[in-house]
């Protein structure tokens, strides 16, 4: 007997439609959709649109899944702050026991001033500014990931004669992986890290070990984003363990940490492939144990840096339909009050989403509709050729799930449109985390008169 036999086609379609939503999402008979018991239409009414809604329970559940898959002391989980960061999220991550991975003085300062322990923070980036390094050293960041030879002397000099800073070395293992060419960062001949193939990584290790003010705790790599299989991580792991063995042979040092970065893929639409963190952890631990035994190395602590996989599926973006029109060629457009200023990912990477009508139940047939943004770009499209009701009209609310990562963190004020607010929901209550950027905010930065 199949699920369809038990539930019926309509119920199965409903389950599938919500498969990429947070687990607390429910729909009432009239079409009203709730998240954590809070009607999304009420949030849109109270805070305006566009508005981003984060389900706290979903974030906590995903953080706990990672903690269980990669338990201490043999492993550490660092949330990648570039996916999205605000003070409320910082406190939640701290409560769940995750570390933090930041790549600027801004992210670092926000986290520490929100109460996050600096010793559980890792700073990386291919072009760290003097302000980035000064802030990291002033606040006592746990580790700095060295990305280029020039940083070795810069960091050592900044530490001062009486200090010592823990560092890691970012290695490019020569492995291409990820959902788009623009987010594949483990290949040679790109801006990140030091190449394993040409010997630059091994030479940098020697230089770091010669610096008494630097303590090399391990190797770091990041292969890319939206990776949905374990194979690239396993290949990178084996190559980096090989480098660890050469470091041991050349310098007599067994490095205690190995960081495989993040990039764990999630589903943006029903049926999309995902990377299971529990299965990934099991395969990585087995491969690490086997590789280290073969090389005669102690097993290092394993670090991972999920960002999107923790917060992405917890977010839902709400938009108000402003206009609907059909072109002479028969293409239907629904224009909404947001767009590439709050979500540039479709324009940058061709990402596809599964928006849905909320707030009312439509019995009209579905038609292929392109959800377009409000900005002066033909490429400002949030969702292309998706199934939406034929009676979609101005004033309707559209919800875009899986909106928690790389939307607001990459947002801009293009066309001088302010960035949307962020509202958290939990146990039937909603609270504002980040207010809307106003016209007054935008004017205040302009001091030219």
C-alpha positions as CSV (number, residue, x, y, z in Angstrom):
1,X,0.0,0.0,0.0
2,X,1.4,3.4,-1.0
3,X,1.2,6.8,0.8
4,X,-1.2,7.9,-1.9
5,X,-3.5,5.0,-1.1
6,X,-3.5,5.9,2.5
7,X,-3.9,9.7,2.2
8,X,-5.3,10.4,-1.2
9,X,-3.8,12.5,-4.0
10,X,-4.7,15.9,-2.5
11,X,-3.2,15.1,0.9
12,X,0.0,13.8,-0.7
13,X,0.3,16.9,-2.9
14,X,-0.1,19.1,0.3
15,X,2.6,17.2,2.1
16,X,4.9,17.5,-0.9
17,X,4.2,21.2,-1.2
18,X,5.4,21.8,2.4
19,X,8.3,19.3,2.2
20,X,10.9,22.2,2.0
21,X,9.2,24.3,4.6
22,X,10.0,24.4,8.3
23,X,8.5,21.4,10.2
24,X,6.1,23.7,12.1
25,X,4.4,24.9,8.9
26,X,0.6,24.2,8.7
27,X,-2.2,25.2,6.4
28,X,-5.8,25.8,7.5
29,X,-8.8,24.9,5.3
30,X,-9.2,28.5,4.1
31,X,-5.6,28.6,2.8
32,X,-4.2,30.5,5.8
33,X,-0.6,29.3,6.4
34,X,1.0,29.3,9.9
35,X,4.6,29.0,11.0
36,X,5.2,27.9,14.6
37,X,1.5,28.6,15.2
38,X,1.8,32.2,13.9
39,X,-0.3,33.2,10.8
40,X,2.1,34.5,8.1
41,X,-0.6,36.9,6.9
42,X,-0.6,38.5,10.3
43,X,3.1,39.0,10.2
44,X,2.8,40.6,6.8
45,X,0.1,42.9,8.1
46,X,2.0,43.9,11.2
47,X,5.4,44.4,9.6
48,X,4.7,45.1,6.0
49,X,6.2,43.3,3.0
50,X,8.7,42.2,2.0
51,X,9.4,40.5,5.4
52,X,11.5,37.6,6.3
53,X,10.3,35.0,8.9
54,X,12.7,32.7,10.8
55,X,11.5,29.6,12.6
56,X,13.6,29.3,15.7
57,X,12.6,25.7,16.3
58,X,13.8,24.7,12.9
59,X,17.2,26.4,13.5
60,X,17.6,24.7,16.8
61,X,16.7,21.3,15.4
62,X,19.2,21.6,12.6
63,X,21.9,22.8,15.0
64,X,21.3,19.8,17.3
65,X,21.4,17.4,14.4
66,X,24.8,18.7,13.5
67,X,26.0,18.6,17.1
68,X,24.8,15.0,17.4
69,X,26.4,14.0,14.1
70,X,29.7,15.7,14.9
71,X,30.0,15.4,18.7
72,X,32.7,17.0,20.9
73,X,35.5,16.5,21.8
74,X,36.4,14.7,18.5
75,X,34.6,17.2,16.4
76,X,33.4,20.9,16.3
77,X,30.6,22.5,14.4
78,X,31.0,26.2,13.4
79,X,28.1,28.1,11.9
80,X,29.1,30.0,8.8
81,X,28.0,33.6,9.7
82,X,28.1,34.7,6.0
83,X,24.8,32.8,5.5
84,X,23.0,35.2,7.8
85,X,23.8,36.8,11.1
86,X,22.0,39.0,13.6
87,X,22.2,39.4,17.4
88,X,19.2,37.2,18.0
89,X,20.7,34.4,15.9
90,X,24.1,34.8,17.7
91,X,22.5,34.1,21.0
92,X,20.6,31.1,19.7
93,X,23.7,29.6,18.2
94,X,25.6,30.1,21.5
95,X,22.8,28.4,23.4
96,X,23.0,25.4,21.1
97,X,26.8,25.1,21.6
98,X,27.9,25.8,18.1
99,X,31.1,27.7,17.2
100,X,31.1,30.6,14.7
101,X,32.9,31.1,11.5
102,X,33.2,34.8,10.4
103,X,35.0,36.6,7.6
104,X,35.0,40.3,8.6
105,X,35.5,42.6,11.5
106,X,31.8,43.4,11.2
107,X,30.6,39.9,11.7
108,X,33.1,39.3,14.4
109,X,32.3,42.5,16.3
110,X,28.5,41.9,16.1
111,X,29.0,38.3,17.5
112,X,31.2,39.3,20.4
113,X,29.1,42.3,21.4
114,X,26.1,40.0,21.4
115,X,27.9,37.9,24.0
116,X,29.4,35.1,21.9
117,X,32.6,33.7,23.3
118,X,35.5,34.9,21.0
119,X,37.5,31.7,21.7
120,X,34.8,29.8,19.8
121,X,35.1,32.0,16.7
122,X,37.2,31.3,13.6
123,X,38.1,34.1,11.2
124,X,38.9,33.5,7.6
125,X,38.9,35.3,4.2
126,X,41.1,35.6,1.2
127,X,41.8,39.4,1.8
128,X,41.7,40.2,5.4
129,X,42.0,43.9,6.0
130,X,44.2,45.4,8.8
131,X,40.9,46.2,10.6
132,X,39.8,42.6,10.3
133,X,43.1,41.3,11.9
134,X,43.3,44.1,14.5
135,X,39.7,43.3,15.6
136,X,40.4,39.6,15.7
137,X,43.5,40.0,17.9
138,X,41.9,42.6,20.1
139,X,38.8,40.5,20.8
140,X,40.8,37.3,21.2
141,X,39.4,35.2,18.3
142,X,40.0,31.5,18.7
143,X,41.7,30.8,15.3
144,X,42.6,32.8,12.2
145,X,42.7,30.9,8.9
146,X,45.7,32.0,6.9
147,X,44.8,32.3,3.2
148,X,48.0,33.6,1.6
149,X,51.7,33.8,2.3
150,X,51.6,37.5,3.0
151,X,49.3,37.0,6.0
152,X,51.9,34.9,7.8
153,X,54.2,37.8,8.6
154,X,51.4,40.3,9.0
155,X,49.6,38.3,11.6
156,X,52.8,37.4,13.5
157,X,53.8,41.1,13.6
158,X,50.4,42.2,14.7
159,X,50.4,39.6,17.6
160,X,53.3,41.4,19.3
161,X,56.3,40.1,21.2
162,X,54.4,38.6,24.1
163,X,51.5,37.1,22.4
164,X,50.7,33.9,20.5
165,X,47.8,33.3,18.1
166,X,46.3,30.0,17.0
167,X,46.1,29.8,13.2
168,X,45.0,27.3,10.5
169,X,46.2,27.2,6.9
170,X,43.6,27.1,4.1
171,X,44.6,24.6,1.5
172,X,43.2,24.3,-2.0
173,X,42.9,20.5,-2.6
174,X,42.2,20.8,-6.4
175,X,38.6,19.4,-6.1
176,X,35.7,21.1,-7.9
177,X,32.3,20.7,-6.2
178,X,29.2,22.8,-5.8
179,X,26.0,23.8,-7.4
180,X,27.4,26.6,-9.6
181,X,30.8,27.6,-11.1
182,X,30.8,30.8,-9.1
183,X,30.7,29.0,-5.7
184,X,33.3,26.2,-6.4
185,X,36.2,27.2,-4.2
186,X,38.3,24.1,-3.9
187,X,39.8,24.2,-7.4
188,X,43.2,25.4,-8.4
189,X,43.6,28.8,-10.1
190,X,41.1,30.7,-8.1
191,X,41.4,33.3,-5.3
192,X,41.1,31.1,-2.2
193,X,43.8,29.2,-0.3
194,X,47.2,27.7,-1.1
195,X,47.5,25.0,-3.6
196,X,48.3,21.5,-2.6
197,X,49.4,20.6,-6.1
198,X,52.2,23.1,-6.6
199,X,53.7,22.8,-3.2
200,X,52.7,26.3,-2.0
201,X,50.7,24.8,0.9
202,X,53.6,22.8,2.2
203,X,55.9,25.7,1.9
204,X,53.5,27.9,3.9
205,X,53.3,25.3,6.6
206,X,57.0,25.5,7.1
207,X,56.9,29.3,7.3
208,X,54.1,29.2,9.9
209,X,56.0,26.7,12.0
210,X,59.0,29.0,12.0
211,X,57.0,31.8,13.5
212,X,57.1,31.5,17.4
213,X,54.1,33.9,17.7
214,X,51.9,31.6,15.7
215,X,50.5,28.2,16.7
216,X,49.5,26.1,13.7
217,X,46.6,24.0,14.9
218,X,45.6,22.4,11.6
219,X,44.6,22.6,7.9
220,X,41.4,24.1,6.5
221,X,39.6,23.8,3.2
222,X,36.3,24.7,1.6
223,X,35.2,23.0,-1.6
224,X,32.2,25.0,-2.6
225,X,28.5,25.5,-1.9
226,X,25.4,23.4,-2.4
227,X,27.3,20.1,-2.4
228,X,24.9,17.2,-2.2
229,X,27.1,14.1,-2.0
230,X,29.9,13.0,0.3
231,X,32.4,12.0,-2.4
232,X,34.2,15.4,-2.8
233,X,34.6,15.7,1.0
234,X,36.1,12.2,1.2
235,X,38.6,13.0,-1.5
236,X,39.6,16.3,0.1
237,X,40.0,14.6,3.5
238,X,42.4,12.0,2.1
239,X,44.5,14.6,0.3
240,X,44.8,16.8,3.4
241,X,45.7,13.8,5.6
242,X,48.4,13.1,3.1
243,X,49.7,16.6,3.6
244,X,49.5,16.2,7.4
245,X,51.7,13.1,7.0
246,X,54.3,15.0,5.0
247,X,54.3,17.8,7.6
248,X,54.9,15.2,10.3
249,X,57.7,13.7,8.3
250,X,59.4,17.0,7.5
251,X,58.8,18.8,10.8
252,X,58.0,16.2,13.4
253,X,54.6,17.9,14.1
254,X,51.3,16.1,14.1
255,X,48.6,18.8,13.4
256,X,45.6,18.3,15.8
257,X,42.8,19.8,13.7
258,X,41.3,19.3,10.2
259,X,38.6,21.7,9.0
260,X,36.6,20.5,5.9
261,X,34.5,23.7,5.7
262,X,30.8,23.7,4.7
263,X,28.8,24.0,1.6
264,X,26.3,21.3,2.6
265,X,23.5,21.3,0.1
266,X,19.8,21.8,0.9
267,X,16.5,21.4,-1.0
268,X,15.0,24.6,-2.4
269,X,12.2,22.8,-4.2
270,X,10.4,19.5,-3.4
271,X,12.5,16.7,-4.7
272,X,15.8,18.5,-4.8
273,X,18.8,16.4,-3.5
274,X,20.2,17.2,-0.1
275,X,23.3,16.3,1.9
276,X,22.5,14.3,5.1
277,X,24.8,15.6,7.8
278,X,24.5,12.4,9.9
279,X,25.4,10.2,6.9
280,X,28.2,12.6,6.0
281,X,29.6,12.5,9.5
282,X,29.6,8.7,9.6
283,X,31.5,8.5,6.3
284,X,34.0,11.2,7.2
285,X,34.8,9.7,10.6
286,X,35.4,6.3,9.0
287,X,37.6,7.7,6.3
288,X,39.6,9.9,8.7
289,X,40.2,6.9,11.0
290,X,41.3,4.8,8.1
291,X,43.5,7.4,6.5
292,X,45.3,8.4,9.7
293,X,45.9,4.7,10.6
294,X,47.5,4.1,7.2
295,X,49.7,7.2,7.6
296,X,50.6,6.5,11.2
297,X,48.9,9.7,12.4
298,X,46.8,10.4,15.5
299,X,43.2,11.2,14.4
300,X,42.8,15.0,14.4
301,X,39.7,16.9,15.6
302,X,37.3,17.3,12.7
303,X,35.7,20.7,12.1
304,X,32.8,21.5,9.8
305,X,31.2,24.9,8.9
306,X,27.5,24.6,7.9
307,X,25.7,27.9,7.4
308,X,23.0,27.4,4.7
309,X,22.2,24.0,6.1
310,X,21.4,25.4,9.5
311,X,19.4,28.5,8.7
312,X,18.3,28.3,5.1
313,X,15.3,26.0,5.5
314,X,14.2,27.9,8.6
315,X,13.4,31.1,6.6
316,X,10.3,32.1,4.6
317,X,10.2,35.4,2.6
318,X,6.8,37.1,2.2
319,X,5.9,39.4,-0.7
320,X,2.8,41.3,-1.8
321,X,1.8,41.0,-5.4
322,X,1.6,44.4,-7.0
323,X,0.7,43.6,-10.6
324,X,-0.1,40.6,-12.8
325,X,0.1,40.7,-16.6
326,X,0.4,38.4,-19.6
327,X,2.6,39.3,-22.5
328,X,1.7,38.9,-26.2
329,X,3.7,35.8,-26.2
330,X,1.5,34.3,-23.5
331,X,4.0,34.6,-20.6
332,X,2.4,35.5,-17.2
333,X,4.3,37.8,-14.8
334,X,3.5,38.5,-11.2
335,X,5.4,41.5,-10.0
336,X,6.0,41.7,-6.2
337,X,7.3,44.4,-3.8
338,X,10.7,42.9,-3.4
339,X,13.3,41.4,-5.7
340,X,17.0,41.3,-6.3
341,X,17.7,43.9,-3.6
342,X,16.6,41.4,-0.9
343,X,17.4,38.2,-2.8
344,X,20.1,38.5,-5.5
345,X,20.7,34.7,-5.8
346,X,18.4,33.9,-8.8
347,X,20.2,36.7,-10.8
348,X,23.6,35.6,-9.6
349,X,23.3,31.8,-9.7
350,X,20.1,30.9,-11.4
351,X,18.6,29.5,-8.2
352,X,15.1,28.2,-8.4
353,X,12.4,28.4,-5.7
354,X,8.9,27.1,-5.1
355,X,6.7,30.1,-4.1
356,X,3.1,29.6,-3.1
357,X,0.0,31.7,-2.5
358,X,-0.9,32.1,1.1
359,X,-3.8,33.8,2.9
360,X,-6.6,32.4,0.7
361,X,-7.5,29.2,-1.0
362,X,-7.8,29.3,-4.8
363,X,-9.7,26.8,-6.9
364,X,-8.4,28.2,-10.1
365,X,-6.2,26.1,-12.3
366,X,-2.4,26.6,-12.0
367,X,-0.6,28.5,-14.8
368,X,3.1,28.9,-15.4
369,X,4.0,32.2,-13.8
370,X,7.2,34.2,-13.5
371,X,7.5,36.0,-10.2
372,X,9.4,39.2,-11.0
373,X,10.9,41.8,-8.7
374,X,10.4,45.5,-8.6
375,X,13.9,46.6,-9.8
376,X,15.0,48.1,-13.1
377,X,16.7,44.9,-14.4
378,X,15.2,42.4,-16.8
379,X,17.1,39.8,-14.7
380,X,15.3,40.7,-11.5
381,X,13.3,37.5,-11.3
382,X,12.7,35.7,-8.0
383,X,11.1,32.5,-9.5
384,X,10.7,31.6,-13.2
385,X,7.9,29.6,-14.7
386,X,6.4,28.3,-11.4
387,X,2.9,26.9,-11.0
388,X,0.6,29.6,-9.4
389,X,-3.2,30.0,-9.5
390,X,-4.6,31.6,-12.6
391,X,-6.6,34.0,-10.5
392,X,-3.5,35.5,-8.8
393,X,-4.2,39.2,-8.3
394,X,-2.7,42.4,-6.8
395,X,-2.8,42.3,-3.0
396,X,-2.2,38.6,-2.8
397,X,0.6,37.3,-0.6
398,X,3.3,35.0,-1.9
399,X,5.6,33.0,0.4
400,X,9.0,31.8,-0.7
401,X,10.4,29.0,1.5
402,X,14.1,28.2,2.1
403,X,14.9,31.9,2.4
404,X,17.0,31.9,5.5
405,X,20.4,32.0,3.9
406,X,22.2,34.3,1.5
407,X,19.2,36.6,1.0
408,X,19.6,39.4,3.6
409,X,23.3,38.8,4.1
410,X,23.7,39.6,0.4
411,X,21.0,42.3,0.3
412,X,21.5,45.8,-1.1
413,X,19.6,49.1,-1.3
414,X,19.4,49.1,-5.1
415,X,17.0,51.7,-6.4
416,X,17.2,53.1,-2.8
417,X,14.8,50.4,-1.6
418,X,15.3,49.6,2.1
419,X,16.2,46.1,3.2
420,X,13.3,44.1,4.8
421,X,12.9,43.2,8.5
422,X,13.4,39.8,10.0
423,X,10.8,38.4,12.4
424,X,11.4,35.2,14.5
425,X,8.5,32.9,15.4
426,X,8.4,30.3,18.1
427,X,5.5,28.6,20.1
428,X,2.8,30.8,18.7
429,X,4.6,34.1,19.2
430,X,6.5,36.5,16.9
431,X,9.3,38.9,17.7
432,X,11.2,41.4,15.6
433,X,14.9,40.6,15.2
434,X,15.9,43.2,12.6
435,X,13.9,46.2,11.8
436,X,13.2,47.4,8.2
437,X,15.7,49.8,6.7
438,X,13.9,53.1,6.3
439,X,14.2,56.0,3.9
440,X,15.6,58.0,6.8
441,X,18.3,55.4,7.2
442,X,19.3,55.8,3.6
443,X,19.2,59.6,3.7
444,X,21.4,59.6,6.9
445,X,24.3,58.1,5.0
446,X,24.3,60.7,2.3
447,X,26.2,63.7,3.7
448,X,26.8,65.5,0.4
449,X,24.7,68.7,0.9
